[in-house]
Amino acid sequence: MFFCFCEEYNDEETYLVVSDIKSIAKHYLKSSFIFDLLAILPFNILIARNQFESVSQYEFWQRKFKILKLLRIPRLFELLNVNRVKKSIKDYY
């Protein structure tokens, strides 16, 4: 999550690469920060089992919070952009 605050992005309007740290941070906070934050929170530790009336109710909510992690899948596809990976390899060599 820390590296997302430093990752350059292409501006939607000008199609230029933005490398200013403040602009990158604002863009990340507006786009997928909340989903990444929800995905890394340890809900099984934050939600104590004794807060619920039964174990099944606790397990129900635990499954619901695990589903929140699926919200990161679109970000994964963005990171696995083939052209971007090819360009990175070409730039490296």
C-alpha positions in Angstrom: 0.0 0.0 0.0 2.9 2.3 0.7 4.3 1.9 -2.8 0.9 3.0 -4.3 1.6 6.5 -2.9 4.8 6.6 -4.9 3.6 5.0 -8.2 3.5 7.3 -11.2 0.3 7.4 -13.2 -1.0 8.8 -16.5 -3.2 11.8 -16.3 -6.6 11.1 -17.8 -6.9 14.6 -19.4 -3.4 15.3 -20.7 -2.1 11.7 -21.0 1.2 12.8 -19.4 3.0 10.9 -16.7 2.5 12.5 -13.3 5.5 12.1 -11.0 4.7 14.7 -8.3 4.3 13.0 -5.0 1.5 15.1 -3.7 -0.5 14.7 -7.0 0.1 10.9 -6.9 -1.1 10.7 -3.3 -4.2 12.7 -4.0 -5.0 10.5 -7.0 -4.5 7.3 -5.0 -6.6 8.6 -2.1 -9.4 9.4 -4.6 -9.2 6.1 -6.5 -8.6 2.9 -4.7 -7.2 3.7 -1.3 -10.3 2.8 0.6 -10.5 -0.6 -1.1 -6.9 -1.4 -0.4 -7.3 -0.3 3.2 -10.3 -2.5 3.7 -8.5 -5.4 2.1 -5.5 -5.3 4.5 -7.4 -4.7 7.8 -7.3 -7.8 10.0 -11.1 -8.0 10.7 -10.8 -11.3 12.5 -8.6 -9.6 15.1 -10.6 -6.3 15.2 -13.9 -8.0 15.7 -13.9 -10.0 18.9 -15.8 -13.3 18.9 -17.5 -12.4 22.2 -19.3 -9.4 20.6 -21.7 -11.8 18.8 -24.4 -14.0 20.2 -23.3 -17.1 18.4 -20.3 -18.5 16.6 -22.3 -18.8 13.4 -23.1 -15.1 13.4 -19.4 -14.4 13.9 -18.5 -16.6 11.0 -21.1 -15.0 8.9 -19.6 -11.6 9.3 -16.1 -12.9 9.0 -17.1 -14.2 5.5 -18.6 -10.9 4.6 -15.4 -9.1 5.4 -13.4 -11.6 3.3 -15.6 -10.7 0.3 -14.5 -7.1 0.6 -11.0 -8.3 -0.5 -12.5 -9.2 -3.9 -12.8 -5.4 -4.5 -9.1 -5.4 -5.2 -9.4 -7.6 -8.3 -9.9 -4.7 -10.8 -6.6 -3.2 -9.4 -4.9 -6.5 -10.0 -5.9 -6.5 -13.7 -4.6 -2.9 -14.0 -1.3 -4.0 -12.5 -1.0 -7.0 -14.9 -1.3 -4.8 -18.0 0.8 -6.8 -20.5 2.0 -3.7 -22.5 3.2 -2.1 -19.3 5.1 -5.2 -18.2 6.7 -5.5 -21.6 7.7 -1.8 -21.5 9.2 -2.3 -18.0 11.2 -5.3 -19.2 12.4 -3.4 -22.3 13.4 -0.4 -20.2 15.3 -2.6 -17.8 17.4 -4.3 -20.5 
